């Protein structure tokens, strides 16, 4: 892994990775930005009085990246076993920059913004990320996050402008199933991003949650706002109950895909290659008791 620690390395980085420079730094400045403006942005960032504190926090949390490298290597090895044509990123950069980058995967390059994956006592809090999301972005979430990015390469879905909610649920379920298969020792709490108590409550109340979806006709609803409420990011889903965590549709999709894959005795590539989310839902016949 390469770390950008001074201006010379930063200059080389921008020269070697023009696609990333365009996607990150130029995008931050807006249309029409040039190289001089990028360097002004980087210089201002370097002079920010909070940057030293940020970097010290990062160094204290990540005194060595050896374990992260080893864990990523194991992940890539499992992906290659399932997909022999997979090529790991040729370069991985870790940054402590203050930019709005947590994880970014561009073909042969992976970028990790370490300051986004810090313990509770860190001084820096990424301003663009709500606190309820930051609470699950800890050091142990980096490798599962990379697995999620890799899953996007293999999830097949049918494009449908009138997509039903269950199709989006199953798509997320396949992503979580990919993470689970590639990271078999990672707890469900980390993969779904729920605290242990919250996940235990969800599992206990799964029949009630399922009944809520059935009673309100949510599985086959094409209402975009409803889909965002039940599948997208929210602190809680108050329509179900004050303690129901957000993204409950993703968790349900995961259980649907798990059951379907087990019942059909399917390999991971077979699961990921099925584009029809309704078919998976219908054949899984998942109903918590």
Secondary structure, 3 states (H helix, E strand, C coil): CEECCCHHHHHHHHHHCHHHHHHHHHHHHCCCCCHHHHHHHHHHHHHCHHHHHHHHHHHHHCCCCHHHHHHHHHHHHHHHHHCCCCCCCCEEEEECCCCCCCEEEECCEEEEEHHHCCCCCCCCCCCCCCHHHHCCCCCCHHHHHHHHHHHCCCCCCCCCCCCCHHHHHHHHHHHHHHHHHHCCCCCHHHHHCCCHHHHHHHHHCHHHHHHHHHHCCCCCCCCHHHHHHHHCCCCECCCCCCCCECCHHHHHHHHHHHHHHHHHCCCHHHHHHCCCHHHHHHHHCCCCC
